[in-house]
Amino acid sequence: MDWDFIGKVLLIAGGCIIVLGLIFLFADRIPFLGKLPGDIFIEKGRFSFYFPIMTCILASAVLSLILGLVLWLLHR
C-alpha cells in the first residue's frame, strides 16, 4: 500500500473528526437545526415525541456530498 494514500486518509479522517466535534460543540447555536419544516413534534400531557425527519434528510444530503468529494479527491 502506498504511504501517500494512508497519509491522505488519516488527514481527511482527522479533519472529519474535528469538524464533527465542532458541530456537536456548537449545535445548540445553529438556529435552523432541528426546527425545519417537516420535523415532527408531538406533545400530549407529560409525553413528548420529536423526530427531526427533514433535519436528517438535510444532514444525509450534506454528508453524502462531503463523502463524495472526499472519495473523488482520494481517487485522483
PQR file with spaces between the fields and no chain letter, atoms N, CA, C, O and H, PARSE charges and radii, in Angstrom:
ATOM       1  N    MET     1       0.848   -1.176    0.000 -0.4000 1.5000
ATOM       2  CA   MET     1       0.000    0.000    0.000 -0.0000 2.0000
ATOM       3  C    MET     1       0.892    1.236    0.000  0.5500 1.7000
ATOM       4  O    MET     1       1.964    1.244    0.606 -0.5500 1.4000
ATOM       5  N    ASP     2       0.446    2.256   -0.672 -0.4000 1.5000
ATOM       6  CA   ASP     2       1.200    3.491   -0.831 -0.0000 2.0000
ATOM       7  C    ASP     2       1.082    4.359    0.427  0.5500 1.7000
ATOM       8  O    ASP     2      -0.023    4.577    0.922 -0.5500 1.4000
ATOM       9  H    ASP     2      -0.425    2.250   -1.165  0.4000 1.0000
ATOM      10  N    TRP     3       2.206    4.855    0.945 -0.4000 1.5000
ATOM      11  CA   TRP     3       2.214    5.670    2.164 -0.0000 2.0000
ATOM      12  C    TRP     3       1.521    7.010    1.947  0.5500 1.7000
ATOM      13  O    TRP     3       0.941    7.557    2.885 -0.5500 1.4000
ATOM      14  H    TRP     3       3.104    4.678    0.542  0.4000 1.0000
ATOM      15  N    ASP     4       1.568    7.549    0.733 -0.4000 1.5000
ATOM      16  CA   ASP     4       0.866    8.808    0.453 -0.0000 2.0000
ATOM      17  C    ASP     4      -0.633    8.651    0.639  0.5500 1.7000
ATOM      18  O    ASP     4      -1.298    9.530    1.188 -0.5500 1.4000
ATOM      19  H    ASP     4       2.038    7.104   -0.029  0.4000 1.0000
ATOM      20  N    PHE     5      -1.161    7.521    0.175 -0.4000 1.5000
ATOM      21  CA   PHE     5      -2.594    7.262    0.299 -0.0000 2.0000
ATOM      22  C    PHE     5      -2.991    7.172    1.773  0.5500 1.7000
ATOM      23  O    PHE     5      -3.995    7.757    2.178 -0.5500 1.4000
ATOM      24  H    PHE     5      -0.621    6.807   -0.271  0.4000 1.0000
ATOM      25  N    ILE     6      -2.214    6.447    2.574 -0.4000 1.5000
ATOM      26  CA   ILE     6      -2.505    6.308    4.002 -0.0000 2.0000
ATOM      27  C    ILE     6      -2.443    7.674    4.694  0.5500 1.7000
ATOM      28  O    ILE     6      -3.265    7.971    5.561 -0.5500 1.4000
ATOM      29  H    ILE     6      -1.398    5.972    2.245  0.4000 1.0000
ATOM      30  N    GLY     7      -1.474    8.494    4.312 -0.4000 1.5000
ATOM      31  CA   GLY     7      -1.371    9.835    4.882 -0.0000 2.0000
ATOM      32  C    GLY     7      -2.584   10.691    4.555  0.5500 1.7000
ATOM      33  O    GLY     7      -3.096   11.408    5.415 -0.5500 1.4000
ATOM      34  H    GLY     7      -0.806    8.252    3.608  0.4000 1.0000
ATOM      35  N    LYS     8      -3.049   10.614    3.296 -0.4000 1.5000
ATOM      36  CA   LYS     8      -4.238   11.381    2.900 -0.0000 2.0000
ATOM      37  C    LYS     8      -5.463   10.929    3.682  0.5500 1.7000
ATOM      38  O    LYS     8      -6.244   11.749    4.165 -0.5500 1.4000
ATOM      39  H    LYS     8      -2.634   10.031    2.597  0.4000 1.0000
ATOM      40  N    VAL     9      -5.619    9.624    3.799 -0.4000 1.5000
ATOM      41  CA   VAL     9      -6.781    9.095    4.524 -0.0000 2.0000
ATOM      42  C    VAL     9      -6.753    9.541    5.985  0.5500 1.7000
ATOM      43  O    VAL     9      -7.785    9.939    6.526 -0.5500 1.4000
ATOM      44  H    VAL     9      -4.985    8.958    3.407  0.4000 1.0000
ATOM      45  N    LEU    10      -5.601    9.483    6.623 -0.4000 1.5000
ATOM      46  CA   LEU    10      -5.504    9.899    8.026 -0.0000 2.0000
ATOM      47  C    LEU    10      -5.770   11.396    8.187  0.5500 1.7000
ATOM      48  O    LEU    10      -6.427   11.802    9.147 -0.5500 1.4000
ATOM      49  H    LEU    10      -4.762    9.160    6.184  0.4000 1.0000
ATOM      50  N    LEU    11      -5.277   12.214    7.275 -0.4000 1.5000
ATOM      51  CA   LEU    11      -5.535   13.653    7.348 -0.0000 2.0000
ATOM      52  C    LEU    11      -7.013   13.964    7.157  0.5500 1.7000
ATOM      53  O    LEU    11      -7.573   14.792    7.875 -0.5500 1.4000
ATOM      54  H    LEU    11      -4.744   11.884    6.496  0.4000 1.0000
ATOM      55  N    ILE    12      -7.637   13.314    6.207 -0.4000 1.5000
ATOM      56  CA   ILE    12      -9.059   13.556    5.952 -0.0000 2.0000
ATOM      57  C    ILE    12      -9.896   13.043    7.122  0.5500 1.7000
ATOM      58  O    ILE    12     -10.847   13.708    7.532 -0.5500 1.4000
ATOM      59  H    ILE    12      -7.182   12.641    5.624  0.4000 1.0000
ATOM      60  N    ALA    13      -9.559   11.877    7.664 -0.4000 1.5000
ATOM      61  CA   ALA    13     -10.296   11.343    8.817 -0.0000 2.0000
ATOM      62  C    ALA    13     -10.150   12.274   10.021  0.5500 1.7000
ATOM      63  O    ALA    13     -11.125   12.528   10.728 -0.5500 1.4000
ATOM      64  H    ALA    13      -8.786   11.337    7.331  0.4000 1.0000
ATOM      65  N    GLY    14      -8.951   12.779   10.257 -0.4000 1.5000
ATOM      66  CA   GLY    14      -8.747   13.720   11.354 -0.0000 2.0000
ATOM      67  C    GLY    14      -9.528   15.002   11.161  0.5500 1.7000
ATOM      68  O    GLY    14     -10.100   15.537   12.111 -0.5500 1.4000
ATOM      69  H    GLY    14      -8.158   12.573    9.682  0.4000 1.0000
ATOM      70  N    GLY    15      -9.553   15.498    9.934 -0.4000 1.5000
ATOM      71  CA   GLY    15     -10.334   16.703    9.637 -0.0000 2.0000
ATOM      72  C    GLY    15     -11.823   16.485    9.855  0.5500 1.7000
ATOM      73  O    GLY    15     -12.517   17.365   10.364 -0.5500 1.4000
ATOM      74  H    GLY    15      -9.088   15.064    9.163  0.4000 1.0000
ATOM      75  N    CYS    16     -12.315   15.310    9.469 -0.4000 1.5000
ATOM      76  CA   CYS    16     -13.729   14.995    9.676 -0.0000 2.0000
ATOM      77  C    CYS    16     -14.059   14.911   11.161  0.5500 1.7000
ATOM      78  O    CYS    16     -15.122   15.367   11.583 -0.5500 1.4000
ATOM      79  H    CYS    16     -11.751   14.594    9.055  0.4000 1.0000
ATOM      80  N    ILE    17     -13.177   14.342   11.944 -0.4000 1.5000
ATOM      81  CA   ILE    17     -13.405   14.254   13.391 -0.0000 2.0000
ATOM      82  C    ILE    17     -13.432   15.643   14.018  0.5500 1.7000
ATOM      83  O    ILE    17     -14.250   15.907   14.899 -0.5500 1.4000
ATOM      84  H    ILE    17     -12.314   13.972   11.601  0.4000 1.0000
ATOM      85  N    ILE    18     -12.549   16.532   13.574 -0.4000 1.5000
ATOM      86  CA   ILE    18     -12.535   17.903   14.099 -0.0000 2.0000
ATOM      87  C    ILE    18     -13.824   18.629   13.735  0.5500 1.7000
ATOM      88  O    ILE    18     -14.418   19.299   14.580 -0.5500 1.4000
ATOM      89  H    ILE    18     -11.885   16.317   12.858  0.4000 1.0000
ATOM      90  N    VAL    19     -14.260   18.501   12.487 -0.4000 1.5000
ATOM      91  CA   VAL    19     -15.499   19.160   12.053 -0.0000 2.0000
ATOM      92  C    VAL    19     -16.693   18.602   12.814  0.5500 1.7000
ATOM      93  O    VAL    19     -17.565   19.364   13.233 -0.5500 1.4000
ATOM      94  H    VAL    19     -13.777   17.956   11.801  0.4000 1.0000
ATOM      95  N    LEU    20     -16.748   17.291   13.001 -0.4000 1.5000
ATOM      96  CA   LEU    20     -17.847   16.688   13.748 -0.0000 2.0000
ATOM      97  C    LEU    20     -17.851   17.167   15.197  0.5500 1.7000
ATOM      98  O    LEU    20     -18.913   17.427   15.763 -0.5500 1.4000
ATOM      99  H    LEU    20     -16.039   16.673   12.661  0.4000 1.0000
ATOM     100  N    GLY    21     -16.686   17.282   15.790 -0.4000 1.5000
ATOM     101  CA   GLY    21     -16.590   17.798   17.152 -0.0000 2.0000
ATOM     102  C    GLY    21     -17.078   19.228   17.252  0.5500 1.7000
ATOM     103  O    GLY    21     -17.759   19.584   18.213 -0.5500 1.4000
ATOM     104  H    GLY    21     -15.823   17.071   15.331  0.4000 1.0000
ATOM     105  N    LEU    22     -16.742   20.050   16.275 -0.4000 1.5000
ATOM     106  CA   LEU    22     -17.217   21.441   16.271 -0.0000 2.0000
ATOM     107  C    LEU    22     -18.727   21.510   16.098  0.5500 1.7000
ATOM     108  O    LEU    22     -19.387   22.350   16.710 -0.5500 1.4000
ATOM     109  H    LEU    22     -16.188   19.760   15.494  0.4000 1.0000
ATOM     110  N    ILE    23     -19.269   20.641   15.276 -0.4000 1.5000
ATOM     111  CA   ILE    23     -20.728   20.619   15.094 -0.0000 2.0000
ATOM     112  C    ILE    23     -21.409   20.259   16.406  0.5500 1.7000
ATOM     113  O    ILE    23     -22.389   20.901   16.783 -0.5500 1.4000
ATOM     114  H    ILE    23     -18.732   19.959   14.778  0.4000 1.0000
ATOM     115  N    PHE    24     -20.907   19.237   17.114 -0.4000 1.5000
ATOM     116  CA   PHE    24     -21.501   18.870   18.397 -0.0000 2.0000
ATOM     117  C    PHE    24     -21.327   19.979   19.423  0.5500 1.7000
ATOM     118  O    PHE    24     -22.206   20.191   20.257 -0.5500 1.4000
ATOM     119  H    PHE    24     -20.111   18.716   16.807  0.4000 1.0000
ATOM     120  N    LEU    25     -20.220   20.678   19.373 -0.4000 1.5000
ATOM     121  CA   LEU    25     -19.953   21.740   20.328 -0.0000 2.0000
ATOM     122  C    LEU    25     -20.879   22.934   20.124  0.5500 1.7000
ATOM     123  O    LEU    25     -21.341   23.534   21.095 -0.5500 1.4000
ATOM     124  H    LEU    25     -19.505   20.506   18.694  0.4000 1.0000
ATOM     125  N    PHE    26     -21.153   23.280   18.871 -0.4000 1.5000
ATOM     126  CA   PHE    26     -21.939   24.473   18.572 -0.0000 2.0000
ATOM     127  C    PHE    26     -23.327   24.151   18.021  0.5500 1.7000
ATOM     128  O    PHE    26     -23.965   25.034   17.448 -0.5500 1.4000
ATOM     129  H    PHE    26     -20.778   22.792   18.083  0.4000 1.0000
ATOM     130  N    ALA    27     -23.817   22.923   18.172 -0.4000 1.5000
ATOM     131  CA   ALA    27     -25.104   22.526   17.603 -0.0000 2.0000
ATOM     132  C    ALA    27     -26.265   23.340   18.163  0.5500 1.7000
ATOM     133  O    ALA    27     -27.218   23.636   17.442 -0.5500 1.4000
ATOM     134  H    ALA    27     -23.299   22.206   18.637  0.4000 1.0000
ATOM     135  N    ASP    28     -26.195   23.703   19.434 -0.4000 1.5000
ATOM     136  CA   ASP    28     -27.305   24.461   20.017 -0.0000 2.0000
ATOM     137  C    ASP    28     -27.338   25.907   19.524  0.5500 1.7000
ATOM     138  O    ASP    28     -28.340   26.595   19.722 -0.5500 1.4000
ATOM     139  H    ASP    28     -25.421   23.463   20.019  0.4000 1.0000
ATOM     140  N    ARG    29     -26.285   26.372   18.899 -0.4000 1.5000
ATOM     141  CA   ARG    29     -26.229   27.751   18.397 -0.0000 2.0000
ATOM     142  C    ARG    29     -26.579   27.860   16.925  0.5500 1.7000
ATOM     143  O    ARG    29     -26.649   28.969   16.395 -0.5500 1.4000
ATOM     144  H    ARG    29     -25.472   25.813   18.738  0.4000 1.0000
ATOM     145  N    ILE    30     -26.802   26.729   16.244 -0.4000 1.5000
ATOM     146  CA   ILE    30     -27.221   26.751   14.839 -0.0000 2.0000
ATOM     147  C    ILE    30     -28.737   26.940   14.845  0.5500 1.7000
ATOM     148  O    ILE    30     -29.464   26.061   15.306 -0.5500 1.4000
ATOM     149  H    ILE    30     -26.744   25.829   16.674  0.4000 1.0000
ATOM     150  N    PRO    31     -29.229   28.089   14.332 -0.5600 1.5000
ATOM     151  CA   PRO    31     -30.633   28.448   14.552  0.2800 2.0000
ATOM     152  C    PRO    31     -31.650   27.521   13.889  0.5500 1.7000
ATOM     153  O    PRO    31     -32.713   27.289   14.465 -0.5500 1.4000
ATOM     154  N    PHE    32     -31.371   26.987   12.715 -0.4000 1.5000
ATOM     155  CA   PHE    32     -32.371   26.207   11.995 -0.0000 2.0000
ATOM     156  C    PHE    32     -32.285   24.711   12.279  0.5500 1.7000
ATOM     157  O    PHE    32     -33.185   23.964   11.895 -0.5500 1.4000
ATOM     158  H    PHE    32     -30.507   27.175   12.247  0.4000 1.0000
ATOM     159  N    LEU    33     -31.240   24.265   12.932 -0.4000 1.5000
ATOM     160  CA   LEU    33     -31.025   22.841   13.147 -0.0000 2.0000
ATOM     161  C    LEU    33     -32.078   22.280   14.099  0.5500 1.7000
ATOM     162  O    LEU    33     -32.161   22.696   15.255 -0.5500 1.4000
ATOM     163  H    LEU    33     -30.509   24.872   13.244  0.4000 1.0000
ATOM     164  N    GLY    34     -32.879   21.340   13.613 -0.4000 1.5000
ATOM     165  CA   GLY    34     -33.920   20.725   14.420 -0.0000 2.0000
ATOM     166  C    GLY    34     -35.241   21.449   14.399  0.5500 1.7000
ATOM     167  O    GLY    34     -36.185   21.023   15.064 -0.5500 1.4000
ATOM     168  H    GLY    34     -32.811   21.001   12.675  0.4000 1.0000
ATOM     169  N    LYS    35     -35.335   22.529   13.656 -0.4000 1.5000
ATOM     170  CA   LYS    35     -36.577   23.300   13.605 -0.0000 2.0000
ATOM     171  C    LYS    35     -37.016   23.539   12.168  0.5500 1.7000
ATOM     172  O    LYS    35     -37.642   24.555   11.863 -0.5500 1.4000
ATOM     173  H    LYS    35     -34.567   22.875   13.116  0.4000 1.0000
ATOM     174  N    LEU    36     -36.689   22.608   11.297 -0.4000 1.5000
ATOM     175  CA   LEU    36     -37.062   22.753    9.898 -0.0000 2.0000
ATOM     176  C    LEU    36     -38.514   22.348    9.680  0.5500 1.7000
ATOM     177  O    LEU    36     -39.056   21.545   10.439 -0.5500 1.4000
ATOM     178  H    LEU    36     -36.181   21.783   11.545  0.4000 1.0000
ATOM     179  N    PRO    37     -39.145   22.901    8.647 -0.5600 1.5000
ATOM     180  CA   PRO    37     -40.494   22.429    8.307  0.2800 2.0000
ATOM     181  C    PRO    37     -40.416   20.950    7.928  0.5500 1.7000
ATOM     182  O    PRO    37     -39.562   20.555    7.134 -0.5500 1.4000
ATOM     183  N    GLY    38     -41.284   20.155    8.483 -0.4000 1.5000
ATOM     184  CA   GLY    38     -41.271   18.724    8.237 -0.0000 2.0000
ATOM     185  C    GLY    38     -40.755   17.929    9.415  0.5500 1.7000
ATOM     186  O    GLY    38     -40.950   16.715    9.464 -0.5500 1.4000
ATOM     187  H    GLY    38     -41.977   20.476    9.128  0.4000 1.0000
ATOM     188  N    ASP    39     -40.095   18.582   10.375 -0.4000 1.5000
ATOM     189  CA   ASP    39     -39.698   17.914   11.604 -0.0000 2.0000
ATOM     190  C    ASP    39     -40.957   17.661   12.438  0.5500 1.7000
ATOM     191  O    ASP    39     -41.808   18.540   12.574 -0.5500 1.4000
ATOM     192  H    ASP    39     -39.937   19.569   10.335  0.4000 1.0000
ATOM     193  N    ILE    40     -41.063   16.475   12.981 -0.4000 1.5000
ATOM     194  CA   ILE    40     -42.277   16.068   13.689 -0.0000 2.0000
ATOM     195  C    ILE    40     -42.086   16.280   15.190  0.5500 1.7000
ATOM     196  O    ILE    40     -41.115   15.805   15.778 -0.5500 1.4000
ATOM     197  H    ILE    40     -40.372   15.761   12.871  0.4000 1.0000
ATOM     198  N    PHE    41     -43.023   16.997   15.797 -0.4000 1.5000
ATOM     199  CA   PHE    41     -43.010   17.213   17.241 -0.0000 2.0000
ATOM     200  C    PHE    41     -44.430   17.045   17.763  0.5500 1.7000
ATOM     201  O    PHE    41     -45.332   17.785   17.371 -0.5500 1.4000
ATOM     202  H    PHE    41     -43.812   17.384   15.319  0.4000 1.0000
ATOM     203  N    ILE    42     -44.627   16.078   18.642 -0.4000 1.5000
ATOM     204  CA   ILE    42     -45.937   15.809   19.231 -0.0000 2.0000
ATOM     205  C    ILE    42     -45.789   15.920   20.740  0.5500 1.7000
ATOM     206  O    ILE    42     -44.883   15.337   21.335 -0.5500 1.4000
ATOM     207  H    ILE    42     -43.895   15.477   18.960  0.4000 1.0000
ATOM     208  N    GLU    43     -46.698   16.680   21.350 -0.4000 1.5000
ATOM     209  CA   GLU    43     -46.668   16.845   22.802 -0.0000 2.0000
ATOM     210  C    GLU    43     -48.080   16.689   23.345  0.5500 1.7000
ATOM     211  O    GLU    43     -48.988   17.429   22.965 -0.5500 1.4000
ATOM     212  H    GLU    43     -47.434   17.153   20.866  0.4000 1.0000
ATOM     213  N    LYS    44     -48.256   15.725   24.235 -0.4000 1.5000
ATOM     214  CA   LYS    44     -49.562   15.494   24.868 -0.0000 2.0000
ATOM     215  C    LYS    44     -49.330   15.231   26.342  0.5500 1.7000
ATOM     216  O    LYS    44     -48.800   14.187   26.722 -0.5500 1.4000
ATOM     217  H    LYS    44     -47.519   15.125   24.544  0.4000 1.0000
ATOM     218  N    GLY    45     -49.717   16.154   27.143 -0.4000 1.5000
ATOM     219  CA   GLY    45     -49.546   15.999   28.592 -0.0000 2.0000
ATOM     220  C    GLY    45     -48.076   15.917   28.963  0.5500 1.7000
ATOM     221  O    GLY    45     -47.294   16.816   28.656 -0.5500 1.4000
ATOM     222  H    GLY    45     -50.148   17.002   26.834  0.4000 1.0000
ATOM     223  N    ARG    46     -47.709   14.821   29.632 -0.4000 1.5000
ATOM     224  CA   ARG    46     -46.316   14.638   30.036 -0.0000 2.0000
ATOM     225  C    ARG    46     -45.500   13.915   28.968  0.5500 1.7000
ATOM     226  O    ARG    46     -44.304   13.695   29.155 -0.5500 1.4000
ATOM     227  H    ARG    46     -48.345   14.091   29.881  0.4000 1.0000
ATOM     228  N    PHE    47     -46.119   13.547   27.865 -0.4000 1.5000
ATOM     229  CA   PHE    47     -45.445   12.808   26.799 -0.0000 2.0000
ATOM     230  C    PHE    47     -45.082   13.754   25.663  0.5500 1.7000
ATOM     231  O    PHE    47     -45.902   14.561   25.223 -0.5500 1.4000
ATOM     232  H    PHE    47     -47.091   13.726   27.713  0.4000 1.0000
ATOM     233  N    SER    48     -43.854   13.644   25.198 -0.4000 1.5000
ATOM     234  CA   SER    48     -43.457   14.406   24.008 -0.0000 2.0000
ATOM     235  C    SER    48     -42.631   13.504   23.109  0.5500 1.7000
ATOM     236  O    SER    48     -41.837   12.687   23.575 -0.5500 1.4000
ATOM     237  H    SER    48     -43.188   12.989   25.555  0.4000 1.0000
ATOM     238  N    PHE    49     -42.835   13.671   21.815 -0.4000 1.5000
ATOM     239  CA   PHE    49     -42.130   12.880   20.806 -0.0000 2.0000
ATOM     240  C    PHE    49     -41.599   13.842   19.759  0.5500 1.7000
ATOM     241  O    PHE    49     -42.326   14.700   19.258 -0.5500 1.4000
ATOM     242  H    PHE    49     -43.480   14.335   21.436  0.4000 1.0000
ATOM     243  N    TYR    50     -40.323   13.689   19.435 -0.4000 1.5000
ATOM     244  CA   TYR    50     -39.696   14.567   18.453 -0.0000 2.0000
ATOM     245  C    TYR    50     -38.904   13.717   17.472  0.5500 1.7000
ATOM     246  O    TYR    50     -38.054   12.926   17.880 -0.5500 1.4000
ATOM     247  H    TYR    50     -39.733   12.992   19.841  0.4000 1.0000
ATOM     248  N    PHE    51     -39.174   13.874   16.188 -0.4000 1.5000
ATOM     249  CA   PHE    51     -38.428   13.170   15.155 -0.0000 2.0000
ATOM     250  C    PHE    51     -38.052   14.184   14.075  0.5500 1.7000
ATOM     251  O    PHE    51     -38.916   14.622   13.314 -0.5500 1.4000
ATOM     252  H    PHE    51     -39.865   14.517   15.856  0.4000 1.0000
ATOM     253  N    PRO    52     -36.776   14.561   14.000 -0.5600 1.5000
ATOM     254  CA   PRO    52     -36.341   15.595   13.045  0.2800 2.0000
ATOM     255  C    PRO    52     -36.094   15.017   11.646  0.5500 1.7000
ATOM     256  O    PRO    52     -34.948   14.919   11.208 -0.5500 1.4000
ATOM     257  N    ILE    53     -37.167   14.637   10.950 -0.4000 1.5000
ATOM     258  CA   ILE    53     -37.017   13.940    9.675 -0.0000 2.0000
ATOM     259  C    ILE    53     -36.366   14.826    8.607  0.5500 1.7000
ATOM     260  O    ILE    53     -35.499   14.354    7.871 -0.5500 1.4000
ATOM     261  H    ILE    53     -38.098   14.716   11.306  0.4000 1.0000
ATOM     262  N    MET    54     -36.759   16.079    8.508 -0.4000 1.5000
ATOM     263  CA   MET    54     -36.159   16.955    7.490 -0.0000 2.0000
ATOM     264  C    MET    54     -34.714   17.298    7.845  0.5500 1.7000
ATOM     265  O    MET    54     -33.876   17.433    6.953 -0.5500 1.4000
ATOM     266  H    MET    54     -37.463   16.462    9.105  0.4000 1.0000
ATOM     267  N    THR    55     -34.416   17.440    9.117 -0.4000 1.5000
ATOM     268  CA   THR    55     -33.039   17.676    9.533 -0.0000 2.0000
ATOM     269  C    THR    55     -32.173   16.469    9.179  0.5500 1.7000
ATOM     270  O    THR    55     -31.032   16.626    8.746 -0.5500 1.4000
ATOM     271  H    THR    55     -35.096   17.330    9.842  0.4000 1.0000
ATOM     272  N    CYS    56     -32.715   15.267    9.362 -0.4000 1.5000
ATOM     273  CA   CYS    56     -31.972   14.046    8.998 -0.0000 2.0000
ATOM     274  C    CYS    56     -31.737   13.973    7.491  0.5500 1.7000
ATOM     275  O    CYS    56     -30.651   13.598    7.051 -0.5500 1.4000
ATOM     276  H    CYS    56     -33.642   15.139    9.714  0.4000 1.0000
ATOM     277  N    ILE    57     -32.744   14.329    6.704 -0.4000 1.5000
ATOM     278  CA   ILE    57     -32.598   14.306    5.242 -0.0000 2.0000
ATOM     279  C    ILE    57     -31.554   15.330    4.804  0.5500 1.7000
ATOM     280  O    ILE    57     -30.720   15.030    3.950 -0.5500 1.4000
ATOM     281  H    ILE    57     -33.627   14.634    7.062  0.4000 1.0000
ATOM     282  N    LEU    58     -31.586   16.526    5.373 -0.4000 1.5000
ATOM     283  CA   LEU    58     -30.608   17.555    5.041 -0.0000 2.0000
ATOM     284  C    LEU    58     -29.199   17.120    5.443  0.5500 1.7000
ATOM     285  O    LEU    58     -28.257   17.292    4.670 -0.5500 1.4000
ATOM     286  H    LEU    58     -32.263   16.770    6.068  0.4000 1.0000
ATOM     287  N    ALA    59     -29.047   16.562    6.635 -0.4000 1.5000
ATOM     288  CA   ALA    59     -27.734   16.094    7.095 -0.0000 2.0000
ATOM     289  C    ALA    59     -27.223   14.966    6.202  0.5500 1.7000
ATOM     290  O    ALA    59     -26.030   14.904    5.904 -0.5500 1.4000
ATOM     291  H    ALA    59     -29.812   16.423    7.263  0.4000 1.0000
ATOM     292  N    SER    60     -28.112   14.080    5.775 -0.4000 1.5000
ATOM     293  CA   SER    60     -27.720   12.992    4.892 -0.0000 2.0000
ATOM     294  C    SER    60     -27.233   13.521    3.547  0.5500 1.7000
ATOM     295  O    SER    60     -26.234   13.038    3.014 -0.5500 1.4000
ATOM     296  H    SER    60     -29.081   14.130    6.017  0.4000 1.0000
ATOM     297  N    ALA    61     -27.924   14.498    3.004 -0.4000 1.5000
ATOM     298  CA   ALA    61     -27.515   15.075    1.726 -0.0000 2.0000
ATOM     299  C    ALA    61     -26.159   15.765    1.832  0.5500 1.7000
ATOM     300  O    ALA    61     -25.304   15.603    0.961 -0.5500 1.4000
ATOM     301  H    ALA    61     -28.735   14.891    3.437  0.4000 1.0000
ATOM     302  N    VAL    62     -25.966   16.529    2.893 -0.4000 1.5000
ATOM     303  CA   VAL    62     -24.694   17.240    3.081 -0.0000 2.0000
ATOM     304  C    VAL    62     -23.554   16.253    3.286  0.5500 1.7000
ATOM     305  O    VAL    62     -22.484   16.411    2.699 -0.5500 1.4000
ATOM     306  H    VAL    62     -26.660   16.660    3.601  0.4000 1.0000
ATOM     307  N    LEU    63     -23.774   15.236    4.113 -0.4000 1.5000
ATOM     308  CA   LEU    63     -22.731   14.237    4.349 -0.0000 2.0000
ATOM     309  C    LEU    63     -22.428   13.427    3.098  0.5500 1.7000
ATOM     310  O    LEU    63     -21.277   13.054    2.871 -0.5500 1.4000
ATOM     311  H    LEU    63     -24.643   15.108    4.590  0.4000 1.0000
ATOM     312  N    SER    64     -23.442   13.149    2.281 -0.4000 1.5000
ATOM     313  CA   SER    64     -23.214   12.437    1.017 -0.0000 2.0000
ATOM     314  C    SER    64     -22.355   13.266    0.064  0.5500 1.7000
ATOM     315  O    SER    64     -21.463   12.737   -0.599 -0.5500 1.4000
ATOM     316  H    SER    64     -24.377   13.452    2.465  0.4000 1.0000
ATOM     317  N    LEU    65     -22.629   14.564   -0.001 -0.4000 1.5000
ATOM     318  CA   LEU    65     -21.816   15.438   -0.850 -0.0000 2.0000
ATOM     319  C    LEU    65     -20.379   15.508   -0.350  0.5500 1.7000
ATOM     320  O    LEU    65     -19.441   15.451   -1.146 -0.5500 1.4000
ATOM     321  H    LEU    65     -23.354   14.995    0.537  0.4000 1.0000
ATOM     322  N    ILE    66     -20.201   15.630    0.952 -0.4000 1.5000
ATOM     323  CA   ILE    66     -18.848   15.701    1.513 -0.0000 2.0000
ATOM     324  C    ILE    66     -18.099   14.395    1.271  0.5500 1.7000
ATOM     325  O    ILE    66     -16.936   14.414    0.868 -0.5500 1.4000
ATOM     326  H    ILE    66     -20.963   15.676    1.599  0.4000 1.0000
ATOM     327  N    LEU    67     -18.754   13.263    1.512 -0.4000 1.5000
ATOM     328  CA   LEU    67     -18.104   11.972    1.302 -0.0000 2.0000
ATOM     329  C    LEU    67     -17.772   11.759   -0.168  0.5500 1.7000
ATOM     330  O    LEU    67     -16.708   11.233   -0.494 -0.5500 1.4000
ATOM     331  H    LEU    67     -19.699   13.248    1.840  0.4000 1.0000
ATOM     332  N    GLY    68     -18.671   12.161   -1.053 -0.4000 1.5000
ATOM     333  CA   GLY    68     -18.390   12.060   -2.488 -0.0000 2.0000
ATOM     334  C    GLY    68     -17.187   12.900   -2.884  0.5500 1.7000
ATOM     335  O    GLY    68     -16.360   12.461   -3.684 -0.5500 1.4000
ATOM     336  H    GLY    68     -19.536   12.588   -0.788  0.4000 1.0000
ATOM     337  N    LEU    69     -17.083   14.098   -2.336 -0.4000 1.5000
ATOM     338  CA   LEU    69     -15.946   14.966   -2.620 -0.0000 2.0000
ATOM     339  C    LEU    69     -14.649   14.364   -2.082  0.5500 1.7000
ATOM     340  O    LEU    69     -13.621   14.396   -2.759 -0.5500 1.4000
ATOM     341  H    LEU    69     -17.755   14.455   -1.686  0.4000 1.0000
ATOM     342  N    VAL    70     -14.694   13.816   -0.870 -0.4000 1.5000
ATOM     343  CA   VAL    70     -13.506   13.200   -0.273 -0.0000 2.0000
ATOM     344  C    VAL    70     -13.060   12.005   -1.104  0.5500 1.7000
ATOM     345  O    VAL    70     -11.872   11.856   -1.391 -0.5500 1.4000
ATOM     346  H    VAL    70     -15.528   13.790   -0.320  0.4000 1.0000
ATOM     347  N    LEU    71     -14.002   11.156   -1.490 -0.4000 1.5000
ATOM     348  CA   LEU    71     -13.650    9.995   -2.300 -0.0000 2.0000
ATOM     349  C    LEU    71     -13.108   10.409   -3.669  0.5500 1.7000
ATOM     350  O    LEU    71     -12.186    9.779   -4.187 -0.5500 1.4000
ATOM     351  H    LEU    71     -14.967   11.277   -1.257  0.4000 1.0000
ATOM     352  N    TRP    72     -13.671   11.456   -4.250 -0.4000 1.5000
ATOM     353  CA   TRP    72     -13.190   11.953   -5.526 -0.0000 2.0000
ATOM     354  C    TRP    72     -11.752   12.475   -5.400  0.5500 1.7000
ATOM     355  O    TRP    72     -10.912   12.231   -6.267 -0.5500 1.4000
ATOM     356  H    TRP    72     -14.420   11.968   -3.830  0.4000 1.0000
ATOM     357  N    LEU    73     -11.486   13.198   -4.302 -0.4000 1.5000
ATOM     358  CA   LEU    73     -10.138   13.717   -4.079 -0.0000 2.0000
ATOM     359  C    LEU    73      -9.134   12.594   -3.833  0.5500 1.7000
ATOM     360  O    LEU    73      -7.989   12.674   -4.278 -0.5500 1.4000
ATOM     361  H    LEU    73     -12.168   13.396   -3.598  0.4000 1.0000
ATOM     362  N    LEU    74      -9.562   11.543   -3.122 -0.4000 1.5000
ATOM     363  CA   LEU    74      -8.665   10.421   -2.864 -0.0000 2.0000
ATOM     364  C    LEU    74      -8.382    9.613   -4.119  0.5500 1.7000
ATOM     365  O    LEU    74      -7.297    9.053   -4.275 -0.5500 1.4000
ATOM     366  H    LEU    74     -10.491   11.478   -2.760  0.4000 1.0000
ATOM     367  N    HIS    75      -9.349    9.555   -5.003 -0.4000 1.5000
ATOM     368  CA   HIS    75      -9.201    8.738   -6.214 -0.0000 2.0000
ATOM     369  C    HIS    75      -8.285    9.412   -7.242  0.5500 1.7000
ATOM     370  O    HIS    75      -7.685    8.729   -8.072 -0.5500 1.4000
ATOM     371  H    HIS    75     -10.231   10.009   -4.877  0.4000 1.0000
ATOM     372  N    ARG    76      -8.172   10.723   -7.195 -0.4000 1.5000
ATOM     373  CA   ARG    76      -7.357   11.468   -8.181 -0.0000 2.0000
ATOM     374  C    ARG    76      -5.926   11.112   -8.124  0.5500 1.7000
ATOM     375  O    ARG    76      -5.125   11.653   -8.886 -0.5500 1.4000
ATOM     376  H    ARG    76      -8.659   11.278   -6.520  0.4000 1.0000
